[in-house]
């Protein structure tokens, strides 16, 4: 009975290793622009995140930036560029990076 229990424990450990590997591959493939913590992240007073957590890659945390004004006026109006800039502004707002 003891040998059976040890064999089952070994199988569970092997499956956990395989799952961790597959999860790691998934995060590295789908979130290449983010920092992914694969081990528990500890905060003050022993509060920690035991699961994988992804954060946008940046050097240091910063406050939300002010809203970016869409282009207006000017001697030359490039509608394609203004459309692209508007899309970038909307994306930054959607991600919560700007107001």
Biopython code that builds the backbone (N, CA, C, O; Angstrom):
import numpy as np
from Bio.PDB.StructureBuilder import StructureBuilder

atoms = [
    (1, "UNK", "N", (0.831, -1.197, 0.000)),
    (1, "UNK", "CA", (0.000, 0.000, 0.000)),
    (1, "UNK", "C", (0.871, 1.255, 0.000)),
    (1, "UNK", "O", (0.574, 2.212, -0.716)),
    (2, "UNK", "N", (1.925, 1.260, 0.783)),
    (2, "UNK", "CA", (2.801, 2.407, 0.868)),
    (2, "UNK", "C", (3.486, 2.669, -0.471)),
    (2, "UNK", "O", (3.668, 3.825, -0.853)),
    (3, "UNK", "N", (3.865, 1.617, -1.183)),
    (3, "UNK", "CA", (4.494, 1.771, -2.496)),
    (3, "UNK", "C", (3.506, 2.350, -3.508)),
    (3, "UNK", "O", (3.886, 3.152, -4.361)),
    (4, "UNK", "N", (2.241, 1.944, -3.415)),
    (4, "UNK", "CA", (1.215, 2.481, -4.307)),
    (4, "UNK", "C", (1.021, 3.975, -4.065)),
    (4, "UNK", "O", (0.878, 4.751, -5.009)),
    (5, "UNK", "N", (1.019, 4.364, -2.813)),
    (5, "UNK", "CA", (0.860, 5.775, -2.455)),
    (5, "UNK", "C", (2.039, 6.594, -2.981)),
    (5, "UNK", "O", (1.849, 7.681, -3.526)),
    (6, "UNK", "N", (3.241, 6.078, -2.821)),
    (6, "UNK", "CA", (4.423, 6.771, -3.331)),
    (6, "UNK", "C", (4.387, 6.891, -4.856)),
    (6, "UNK", "O", (4.777, 7.919, -5.411)),
    (7, "UNK", "N", (3.921, 5.845, -5.525)),
    (7, "UNK", "CA", (3.813, 5.871, -6.985)),
    (7, "UNK", "C", (2.802, 6.922, -7.431)),
    (7, "UNK", "O", (3.041, 7.640, -8.402)),
    (8, "UNK", "N", (1.670, 7.019, -6.725)),
    (8, "UNK", "CA", (0.656, 8.024, -7.049)),
    (8, "UNK", "C", (1.185, 9.437, -6.796)),
    (8, "UNK", "O", (0.940, 10.346, -7.590)),
    (9, "UNK", "N", (1.898, 9.616, -5.710)),
    (9, "UNK", "CA", (2.474, 10.924, -5.421)),
    (9, "UNK", "C", (3.472, 11.333, -6.507)),
    (9, "UNK", "O", (3.520, 12.495, -6.911)),
    (10, "UNK", "N", (4.261, 10.374, -6.969)),
    (10, "UNK", "CA", (5.220, 10.639, -8.038)),
    (10, "UNK", "C", (4.492, 11.033, -9.333)),
    (10, "UNK", "O", (4.920, 11.952, -10.031)),
    (11, "UNK", "N", (3.398, 10.341, -9.649)),
    (11, "UNK", "CA", (2.613, 10.673, -10.838)),
    (11, "UNK", "C", (2.031, 12.085, -10.727)),
    (11, "UNK", "O", (2.026, 12.834, -11.703)),
    (12, "UNK", "N", (1.547, 12.441, -9.550)),
    (12, "UNK", "CA", (0.982, 13.776, -9.336)),
    (12, "UNK", "C", (2.064, 14.830, -9.520)),
    (12, "UNK", "O", (1.829, 15.849, -10.169)),
    (13, "UNK", "N", (3.239, 14.601, -8.961)),
    (13, "UNK", "CA", (4.341, 15.553, -9.113)),
    (13, "UNK", "C", (4.730, 15.708, -10.581)),
    (13, "UNK", "O", (4.973, 16.823, -11.045)),
    (14, "UNK", "N", (4.790, 14.603, -11.309)),
    (14, "UNK", "CA", (5.123, 14.653, -12.732)),
    (14, "UNK", "C", (4.078, 15.446, -13.512)),
    (14, "UNK", "O", (4.424, 16.256, -14.373)),
    (15, "UNK", "N", (2.805, 15.215, -13.213)),
    (15, "UNK", "CA", (1.732, 15.949, -13.887)),
    (15, "UNK", "C", (1.775, 17.438, -13.545)),
    (15, "UNK", "O", (1.521, 18.280, -14.405)),
    (16, "UNK", "N", (2.097, 17.763, -12.288)),
    (16, "UNK", "CA", (2.208, 19.170, -11.898)),
    (16, "UNK", "C", (3.360, 19.843, -12.645)),
    (16, "UNK", "O", (3.234, 20.987, -13.084)),
    (17, "UNK", "N", (4.470, 19.140, -12.788)),
    (17, "UNK", "CA", (5.605, 19.690, -13.551)),
    (17, "UNK", "C", (5.219, 19.940, -15.006)),
    (17, "UNK", "O", (5.552, 20.981, -15.571)),
    (18, "UNK", "N", (4.517, 18.986, -15.607)),
    (18, "UNK", "CA", (4.095, 19.143, -16.999)),
    (18, "UNK", "C", (3.118, 20.312, -17.139)),
    (18, "UNK", "O", (3.219, 21.095, -18.084)),
    (19, "UNK", "N", (2.178, 20.430, -16.206)),
    (19, "UNK", "CA", (1.219, 21.536, -16.244)),
    (19, "UNK", "C", (1.933, 22.874, -16.089)),
    (19, "UNK", "O", (1.621, 23.830, -16.799)),
    (20, "UNK", "N", (2.886, 22.947, -15.168)),
    (20, "UNK", "CA", (3.645, 24.182, -14.989)),
    (20, "UNK", "C", (4.405, 24.545, -16.263)),
    (20, "UNK", "O", (4.458, 25.713, -16.648)),
    (21, "UNK", "N", (4.985, 23.554, -16.906)),
    (21, "UNK", "CA", (5.712, 23.800, -18.152)),
    (21, "UNK", "C", (4.769, 24.312, -19.248)),
    (21, "UNK", "O", (5.080, 25.288, -19.931)),
    (22, "UNK", "N", (3.626, 23.655, -19.412)),
    (22, "UNK", "CA", (2.662, 24.078, -20.439)),
    (22, "UNK", "C", (2.113, 25.468, -20.150)),
    (22, "UNK", "O", (1.922, 26.268, -21.066)),
    (23, "UNK", "N", (1.861, 25.752, -18.887)),
    (23, "UNK", "CA", (1.372, 27.076, -18.501)),
    (23, "UNK", "C", (2.430, 28.133, -18.811)),
    (23, "UNK", "O", (2.114, 29.209, -19.319)),
    (24, "UNK", "N", (3.679, 27.820, -18.503)),
    (24, "UNK", "CA", (4.771, 28.737, -18.796)),
    (24, "UNK", "C", (4.863, 29.006, -20.298)),
    (24, "UNK", "O", (5.015, 30.156, -20.711)),
    (25, "UNK", "N", (4.774, 27.968, -21.107)),
    (25, "UNK", "CA", (4.822, 28.127, -22.561)),
    (25, "UNK", "C", (3.650, 28.987, -23.034)),
    (25, "UNK", "O", (3.824, 29.856, -23.888)),
    (26, "UNK", "N", (2.470, 28.751, -22.488)),
    (26, "UNK", "CA", (1.289, 29.537, -22.860)),
    (26, "UNK", "C", (1.522, 31.026, -22.584)),
    (26, "UNK", "O", (1.292, 31.865, -23.454)),
    (27, "UNK", "N", (1.981, 31.350, -21.368)),
    (27, "UNK", "CA", (2.181, 32.753, -21.018)),
    (27, "UNK", "C", (3.282, 33.384, -21.858)),
    (27, "UNK", "O", (3.147, 34.530, -22.288)),
    (28, "UNK", "N", (4.359, 32.663, -22.096)),
    (28, "UNK", "CA", (5.459, 33.221, -22.894)),
    (28, "UNK", "C", (5.037, 33.426, -24.347)),
    (28, "UNK", "O", (5.535, 34.336, -25.010)),
    (29, "UNK", "N", (4.140, 32.606, -24.841)),
    (29, "UNK", "CA", (3.682, 32.712, -26.226)),
    (29, "UNK", "C", (2.642, 33.809, -26.391)),
    (29, "UNK", "O", (2.678, 34.546, -27.376)),
    (30, "UNK", "N", (1.724, 33.931, -25.452)),
    (30, "UNK", "CA", (0.592, 34.848, -25.599)),
    (30, "UNK", "C", (0.767, 36.204, -24.928)),
    (30, "UNK", "O", (0.003, 37.129, -25.205)),
    (31, "UNK", "N", (1.743, 36.338, -24.064)),
    (31, "UNK", "CA", (1.929, 37.593, -23.342)),
    (31, "UNK", "C", (3.385, 38.040, -23.407)),
    (31, "UNK", "O", (3.983, 38.383, -22.387)),
    (32, "UNK", "N", (3.953, 38.034, -24.615)),
    (32, "UNK", "CA", (5.369, 38.353, -24.758)),
    (32, "UNK", "C", (5.690, 39.805, -24.421)),
    (32, "UNK", "O", (6.849, 40.130, -24.163)),
    (33, "UNK", "N", (4.685, 40.687, -24.418)),
    (33, "UNK", "CA", (4.930, 42.097, -24.112)),
    (33, "UNK", "C", (4.698, 42.406, -22.632)),
    (33, "UNK", "O", (4.645, 43.573, -22.245)),
    (34, "UNK", "N", (4.561, 41.389, -21.822)),
    (34, "UNK", "CA", (4.297, 41.591, -20.402)),
    (34, "UNK", "C", (5.316, 40.821, -19.570)),
    (34, "UNK", "O", (5.920, 39.857, -20.041)),
    (35, "UNK", "N", (5.497, 41.254, -18.339)),
    (35, "UNK", "CA", (6.324, 40.512, -17.407)),
    (35, "UNK", "C", (5.417, 39.512, -16.710)),
    (35, "UNK", "O", (4.382, 39.888, -16.161)),
    (36, "UNK", "N", (5.796, 38.253, -16.729)),
    (36, "UNK", "CA", (4.978, 37.213, -16.121)),
    (36, "UNK", "C", (5.729, 36.626, -14.943)),
    (36, "UNK", "O", (6.837, 36.110, -15.089)),
    (37, "UNK", "N", (5.115, 36.710, -13.776)),
    (37, "UNK", "CA", (5.722, 36.145, -12.570)),
    (37, "UNK", "C", (5.225, 34.716, -12.417)),
    (37, "UNK", "O", (4.022, 34.477, -12.313)),
    (38, "UNK", "N", (6.151, 33.774, -12.403)),
    (38, "UNK", "CA", (5.757, 32.369, -12.343)),
    (38, "UNK", "C", (5.845, 31.798, -10.940)),
    (38, "UNK", "O", (5.423, 30.666, -10.703)),
    (39, "UNK", "N", (6.380, 32.559, -10.022)),
    (39, "UNK", "CA", (6.455, 32.123, -8.633)),
    (39, "UNK", "C", (5.607, 33.069, -7.798)),
    (39, "UNK", "O", (5.271, 34.157, -8.265)),
    (40, "UNK", "N", (5.251, 32.685, -6.569)),
    (40, "UNK", "CA", (4.434, 33.585, -5.750)),
    (40, "UNK", "C", (5.076, 34.963, -5.606)),
    (40, "UNK", "O", (6.294, 35.079, -5.463)),
    (41, "UNK", "N", (4.249, 36.002, -5.644)),
    (41, "UNK", "CA", (4.717, 37.370, -5.472)),
    (41, "UNK", "C", (4.288, 37.807, -4.076)),
    (41, "UNK", "O", (3.095, 37.851, -3.772)),
    (42, "UNK", "N", (5.269, 38.133, -3.224)),
    (42, "UNK", "CA", (4.984, 38.509, -1.846)),
    (42, "UNK", "C", (4.976, 40.023, -1.695)),
    (42, "UNK", "O", (5.830, 40.721, -2.241)),
    (43, "UNK", "N", (3.994, 40.519, -0.943)),
    (43, "UNK", "CA", (3.890, 41.934, -0.647)),
    (43, "UNK", "C", (4.029, 42.113, 0.859)),
    (43, "UNK", "O", (4.214, 41.136, 1.584)),
    (44, "UNK", "N", (3.943, 43.332, 1.326)),
    (44, "UNK", "CA", (4.022, 43.634, 2.752)),
    (44, "UNK", "C", (2.990, 42.829, 3.540)),
    (44, "UNK", "O", (1.897, 42.563, 3.039)),
    (45, "UNK", "N", (3.323, 42.448, 4.745)),
    (45, "UNK", "CA", (2.440, 41.709, 5.658)),
    (45, "UNK", "C", (2.057, 40.331, 5.117)),
    (45, "UNK", "O", (0.958, 39.840, 5.379)),
    (46, "UNK", "N", (2.964, 39.712, 4.364)),
    (46, "UNK", "CA", (2.781, 38.346, 3.862)),
    (46, "UNK", "C", (1.584, 38.157, 2.945)),
    (46, "UNK", "O", (1.081, 37.040, 2.824)),
    (47, "UNK", "N", (1.118, 39.207, 2.303)),
    (47, "UNK", "CA", (0.084, 39.076, 1.287)),
    (47, "UNK", "C", (0.793, 38.689, -0.002)),
    (47, "UNK", "O", (1.761, 39.337, -0.398)),
    (48, "UNK", "N", (0.324, 37.652, -0.649)),
    (48, "UNK", "CA", (0.993, 37.236, -1.867)),
    (48, "UNK", "C", (0.002, 36.723, -2.892)),
    (48, "UNK", "O", (-1.129, 36.362, -2.567)),
    (49, "UNK", "N", (0.452, 36.699, -4.135)),
    (49, "UNK", "CA", (-0.335, 36.176, -5.247)),
    (49, "UNK", "C", (0.254, 34.823, -5.619)),
    (49, "UNK", "O", (1.350, 34.771, -6.176)),
    (50, "UNK", "N", (-0.440, 33.730, -5.328)),
    (50, "UNK", "CA", (0.137, 32.419, -5.598)),
    (50, "UNK", "C", (0.086, 32.019, -7.072)),
    (50, "UNK", "O", (0.819, 31.119, -7.482)),
    (51, "UNK", "N", (-0.747, 32.653, -7.866)),
    (51, "UNK", "CA", (-0.904, 32.277, -9.273)),
    (51, "UNK", "C", (-0.056, 33.176, -10.154)),
    (51, "UNK", "O", (0.525, 34.156, -9.687)),
    (52, "UNK", "N", (0.010, 32.834, -11.434)),
    (52, "UNK", "CA", (0.738, 33.657, -12.381)),
    (52, "UNK", "C", (-0.014, 34.964, -12.587)),
    (52, "UNK", "O", (-1.237, 34.983, -12.726)),
    (53, "UNK", "N", (0.733, 36.039, -12.604)),
    (53, "UNK", "CA", (0.147, 37.351, -12.780)),
    (53, "UNK", "C", (0.971, 38.095, -13.817)),
    (53, "UNK", "O", (2.200, 38.091, -13.745)),
    (54, "UNK", "N", (0.328, 38.724, -14.765)),
    (54, "UNK", "CA", (1.046, 39.455, -15.807)),
    (54, "UNK", "C", (0.879, 40.945, -15.599)),
    (54, "UNK", "O", (-0.205, 41.417, -15.256)),
    (55, "UNK", "N", (1.953, 41.680, -15.806)),
    (55, "UNK", "CA", (1.950, 43.128, -15.723)),
    (55, "UNK", "C", (2.569, 43.671, -16.994)),
    (55, "UNK", "O", (3.408, 43.014, -17.611)),
    (56, "UNK", "N", (2.159, 44.870, -17.390)),
    (56, "UNK", "CA", (2.789, 45.496, -18.539)),
    (56, "UNK", "C", (4.250, 45.735, -18.196)),
    (56, "UNK", "O", (4.569, 46.171, -17.090)),
    (57, "UNK", "N", (5.109, 45.459, -19.113)),
    (57, "UNK", "CA", (6.535, 45.659, -18.885)),
    (57, "UNK", "C", (6.832, 47.155, -18.815)),
    (57, "UNK", "O", (6.539, 47.899, -19.751)),
    (58, "UNK", "N", (7.407, 47.579, -17.715)),
    (58, "UNK", "CA", (7.839, 48.965, -17.565)),
    (58, "UNK", "C", (8.942, 48.999, -16.522)),
    (58, "UNK", "O", (9.082, 48.068, -15.728)),
    (59, "UNK", "N", (9.714, 50.056, -16.523)),
    (59, "UNK", "CA", (10.825, 50.145, -15.586)),
    (59, "UNK", "C", (10.350, 50.429, -14.177)),
    (59, "UNK", "O", (10.759, 49.740, -13.242)),
    (60, "UNK", "N", (9.509, 51.410, -14.003)),
    (60, "UNK", "CA", (8.990, 51.753, -12.687)),
    (60, "UNK", "C", (7.519, 52.115, -12.808)),
    (60, "UNK", "O", (7.094, 52.630, -13.841)),
    (61, "UNK", "N", (6.733, 51.852, -11.763)),
    (61, "UNK", "CA", (5.316, 52.222, -11.804)),
    (61, "UNK", "C", (5.164, 53.741, -11.886)),
    (61, "UNK", "O", (5.926, 54.485, -11.269)),
    (62, "UNK", "N", (4.192, 54.181, -12.638)),
    (62, "UNK", "CA", (3.917, 55.612, -12.770)),
    (62, "UNK", "C", (2.417, 55.839, -12.664)),
    (62, "UNK", "O", (1.623, 54.917, -12.849)),
    (63, "UNK", "N", (2.041, 57.074, -12.365)),
    (63, "UNK", "CA", (0.625, 57.426, -12.290)),
    (63, "UNK", "C", (0.040, 57.475, -13.698)),
    (63, "UNK", "O", (0.767, 57.605, -14.683)),
    (64, "UNK", "N", (-1.290, 57.367, -13.775)),
    (64, "UNK", "CA", (-1.962, 57.467, -15.080)),
    (64, "UNK", "C", (-1.636, 58.815, -15.696)),
    (64, "UNK", "O", (-1.711, 59.850, -15.034)),
    (65, "UNK", "N", (-1.280, 58.790, -16.950)),
    (65, "UNK", "CA", (-0.895, 60.000, -17.659)),
    (65, "UNK", "C", (-2.133, 60.796, -18.085)),
    (65, "UNK", "O", (-3.233, 60.256, -18.204)),
    (66, "UNK", "N", (-1.921, 62.082, -18.308)),
    (66, "UNK", "CA", (-3.013, 62.961, -18.738)),
    (66, "UNK", "C", (-3.491, 62.549, -20.125)),
    (66, "UNK", "O", (-2.776, 61.888, -20.878)),
    (67, "UNK", "N", (-4.704, 62.953, -20.441)),
    (67, "UNK", "CA", (-5.265, 62.642, -21.757)),
    (67, "UNK", "C", (-4.419, 63.280, -22.856)),
    (67, "UNK", "O", (-3.845, 64.353, -22.669)),
    (68, "UNK", "N", (-4.351, 62.614, -23.990)),
    (68, "UNK", "CA", (-3.622, 63.125, -25.148)),
    (68, "UNK", "C", (-4.641, 63.761, -26.088)),
    (68, "UNK", "O", (-5.663, 63.160, -26.419)),
    (69, "UNK", "N", (-4.351, 64.959, -26.499)),
    (69, "UNK", "CA", (-5.260, 65.685, -27.386)),
    (69, "UNK", "C", (-5.091, 65.200, -28.820)),
    (69, "UNK", "O", (-3.972, 65.081, -29.318)),
    (70, "UNK", "N", (-6.193, 64.925, -29.465)),
    (70, "UNK", "CA", (-6.156, 64.506, -30.867)),
    (70, "UNK", "C", (-5.689, 65.668, -31.725)),
    (70, "UNK", "O", (-5.951, 66.824, -31.395)),
    (71, "UNK", "N", (-4.999, 65.376, -32.824)),
    (71, "UNK", "CA", (-4.515, 66.455, -33.689)),
    (71, "UNK", "C", (-5.664, 67.240, -34.315)),
    (71, "UNK", "O", (-6.695, 66.684, -34.693)),
    (72, "UNK", "N", (-5.451, 68.546, -34.409)),
    (72, "UNK", "CA", (-6.450, 69.427, -35.048)),
    (72, "UNK", "C", (-5.712, 70.589, -35.671)),
    (72, "UNK", "O", (-4.672, 71.014, -35.167)),
    (73, "UNK", "N", (-6.230, 71.091, -36.735)),
    (73, "UNK", "CA", (-5.615, 72.242, -37.397)),
    (73, "UNK", "C", (-4.346, 71.858, -38.140)),
    (73, "UNK", "O", (-4.144, 70.691, -38.475)),
    (74, "UNK", "N", (-3.495, 72.837, -38.396)),
    (74, "UNK", "CA", (-2.248, 72.607, -39.100)),
    (74, "UNK", "C", (-2.362, 72.943, -40.569)),
    (74, "UNK", "O", (-3.455, 72.943, -41.135)),
    (75, "UNK", "N", (-1.225, 73.231, -41.185)),
    (75, "UNK", "CA", (-1.205, 73.610, -42.593)),
    (75, "UNK", "C", (-1.517, 72.428, -43.492)),
    (75, "UNK", "O", (-2.187, 72.586, -44.512)),
    (76, "UNK", "N", (-1.037, 71.237, -43.122)),
    (76, "UNK", "CA", (-1.279, 70.033, -43.922)),
    (76, "UNK", "C", (-2.082, 69.053, -43.088)),
    (76, "UNK", "O", (-1.688, 68.723, -41.969)),
    (77, "UNK", "N", (-3.201, 68.584, -43.616)),
    (77, "UNK", "CA", (-4.045, 67.633, -42.900)),
    (77, "UNK", "C", (-3.870, 66.258, -43.534)),
    (77, "UNK", "O", (-4.247, 66.040, -44.686)),
    (78, "UNK", "N", (-3.293, 65.333, -42.767)),
    (78, "UNK", "CA", (-3.093, 63.956, -43.225)),
    (78, "UNK", "C", (-4.152, 63.101, -42.525)),
    (78, "UNK", "O", (-3.971, 62.704, -41.374)),
    (79, "UNK", "N", (-5.248, 62.823, -43.219)),
    (79, "UNK", "CA", (-6.359, 62.113, -42.586)),
    (79, "UNK", "C", (-5.976, 60.700, -42.156)),
    (79, "UNK", "O", (-6.449, 60.227, -41.123)),
    (80, "UNK", "N", (-5.131, 60.018, -42.924)),
    (80, "UNK", "CA", (-4.717, 58.665, -42.539)),
    (80, "UNK", "C", (-3.900, 58.698, -41.249)),
    (80, "UNK", "O", (-4.092, 57.856, -40.371)),
    (81, "UNK", "N", (-3.005, 59.651, -41.134)),
    (81, "UNK", "CA", (-2.202, 59.774, -39.918)),
    (81, "UNK", "C", (-3.084, 60.131, -38.730)),
    (81, "UNK", "O", (-2.909, 59.594, -37.636)),
    (82, "UNK", "N", (-4.036, 61.040, -38.947)),
    (82, "UNK", "CA", (-4.937, 61.433, -37.853)),
    (82, "UNK", "C", (-5.816, 60.263, -37.403)),
    (82, "UNK", "O", (-6.109, 60.123, -36.215)),
    (83, "UNK", "N", (-6.231, 59.433, -38.346)),
    (83, "UNK", "CA", (-7.003, 58.241, -37.990)),
    (83, "UNK", "C", (-6.156, 57.293, -37.148)),
    (83, "UNK", "O", (-6.627, 56.754, -36.147)),
    (84, "UNK", "N", (-4.900, 57.092, -37.559)),
    (84, "UNK", "CA", (-3.998, 56.214, -36.806)),
    (84, "UNK", "C", (-3.731, 56.771, -35.414)),
    (84, "UNK", "O", (-3.741, 56.024, -34.435)),
    (85, "UNK", "N", (-3.493, 58.076, -35.316)),
    (85, "UNK", "CA", (-3.253, 58.703, -34.015)),
    (85, "UNK", "C", (-4.480, 58.574, -33.127)),
    (85, "UNK", "O", (-4.359, 58.292, -31.935)),
    (86, "UNK", "N", (-5.664, 58.779, -33.704)),
    (86, "UNK", "CA", (-6.899, 58.616, -32.934)),
    (86, "UNK", "C", (-7.049, 57.203, -32.390)),
    (86, "UNK", "O", (-7.493, 57.013, -31.258)),
    (87, "UNK", "N", (-6.680, 56.212, -33.196)),
    (87, "UNK", "CA", (-6.731, 54.815, -32.752)),
    (87, "UNK", "C", (-5.758, 54.574, -31.610)),
    (87, "UNK", "O", (-6.089, 53.887, -30.644)),
    (88, "UNK", "N", (-4.567, 55.131, -31.715)),
    (88, "UNK", "CA", (-3.577, 54.988, -30.641)),
    (88, "UNK", "C", (-4.090, 55.626, -29.358)),
    (88, "UNK", "O", (-3.966, 55.036, -28.284)),
    (89, "UNK", "N", (-4.659, 56.812, -29.452)),
    (89, "UNK", "CA", (-5.206, 57.500, -28.276)),
    (89, "UNK", "C", (-6.305, 56.659, -27.635)),
    (89, "UNK", "O", (-6.325, 56.488, -26.416)),
    (90, "UNK", "N", (-7.217, 56.135, -28.448)),
    (90, "UNK", "CA", (-8.303, 55.302, -27.930)),
    (90, "UNK", "C", (-7.759, 54.058, -27.232)),
    (90, "UNK", "O", (-8.250, 53.675, -26.171)),
    (91, "UNK", "N", (-6.753, 53.433, -27.822)),
    (91, "UNK", "CA", (-6.154, 52.233, -27.229)),
    (91, "UNK", "C", (-5.514, 52.554, -25.884)),
    (91, "UNK", "O", (-5.682, 51.803, -24.924)),
    (92, "UNK", "N", (-4.787, 53.654, -25.808)),
    (92, "UNK", "CA", (-4.166, 54.048, -24.542)),
    (92, "UNK", "C", (-5.219, 54.314, -23.463)),
    (92, "UNK", "O", (-5.025, 53.957, -22.301)),
    (93, "UNK", "N", (-6.327, 54.938, -23.848)),
    (93, "UNK", "CA", (-7.406, 55.187, -22.901)),
    (93, "UNK", "C", (-8.077, 53.872, -22.480)),
    (93, "UNK", "O", (-8.385, 53.684, -21.303)),
    (94, "UNK", "N", (-8.301, 52.981, -23.420)),
    (94, "UNK", "CA", (-8.940, 51.704, -23.124)),
    (94, "UNK", "C", (-8.109, 50.888, -22.153)),
    (94, "UNK", "O", (-8.656, 50.224, -21.273)),
    (95, "UNK", "N", (-6.788, 50.930, -22.304)),
    (95, "UNK", "CA", (-5.897, 50.198, -21.416)),
    (95, "UNK", "C", (-5.710, 50.895, -20.074)),
    (95, "UNK", "O", (-5.083, 50.350, -19.165)),
    (96, "UNK", "N", (-6.260, 52.110, -19.955)),
    (96, "UNK", "CA", (-6.154, 52.836, -18.692)),
    (96, "UNK", "C", (-4.823, 53.531, -18.506)),
    (96, "UNK", "O", (-4.487, 53.935, -17.392)),
    (97, "UNK", "N", (-4.050, 53.680, -19.588)),
    (97, "UNK", "CA", (-2.751, 54.313, -19.477)),
    (97, "UNK", "C", (-2.841, 55.831, -19.521)),
    (97, "UNK", "O", (-1.954, 56.523, -19.022)),
    (98, "UNK", "N", (-3.914, 56.352, -20.120)),
    (98, "UNK", "CA", (-4.159, 57.802, -20.138)),
    (98, "UNK", "C", (-5.602, 58.054, -19.752)),
    (98, "UNK", "O", (-6.452, 57.165, -19.794)),
    (99, "UNK", "N", (-5.847, 59.291, -19.376)),
    (99, "UNK", "CA", (-7.220, 59.673, -18.989)),
    (99, "UNK", "C", (-8.097, 59.838, -20.199)),
    (99, "UNK", "O", (-9.279, 60.156, -20.066)),
]
sb = StructureBuilder()
sb.init_structure("model")
sb.init_model(0)
sb.init_chain("A")
sb.init_seg("    ")
for serial, (resi, resn, name, xyz) in enumerate(atoms, 1):
    if name == "N":
        sb.init_residue(resn, " ", resi, " ")
    sb.init_atom(name, np.array(xyz, "f"), 0.0, 1.0, " ", f" {name:<3s}", serial, name[0])
structure = sb.get_structure()
